[in-house]
Amino acid sequence: MFLVLAYLDSQQTPTSPPIDLPPAKRKGLFEFSKETFEAHRTLSFFGLINTTRDGRRERDYISDYHEFGAGEPHTFALTASGLNEPAIPVMIDALEQMLLFDL
């Protein structure tokens, strides 16, 4: 997932829309599953990417799917300093957060 986002980021221009990976794009271009896509959660916890989700989403679902439809896909951005941080303290902090949020 990180390599796909890094590749897509390398193709961005200042006027490009945010990076998104709706199901057709992730399956058609990169041939990976929803499970691989879900790695975005861990990458976010480790501070490697920023994830923006539809404000109507509550974790994995739309709060009123029937009224609002499926919602907008998540968008992603690599963090500028994500790989410059010392790995061990970042991982420990992220794992502690994951335990708190029961992920």
Number of C-alpha atoms within 10 A of each C-alpha: 15 14 8 13 18 13 11 17 16 9 10 12 8 5 6 9 9 13 19 18 18 14 15 10 12 18 14 9 11 12 11 14 11 11 8 11 16 11 12 20 15 16 18 18 18 22 19 20 22 18 16 14 15 13 11 15 17 11 8 6 11 18 16 13 12 8 8 10 10 15 16 14 15 17 16 20 18 20 13 10 10 17 12 9 12 9 11 9 11 15 15 12 12 18 16 13 14 14 9 9 8 7 9
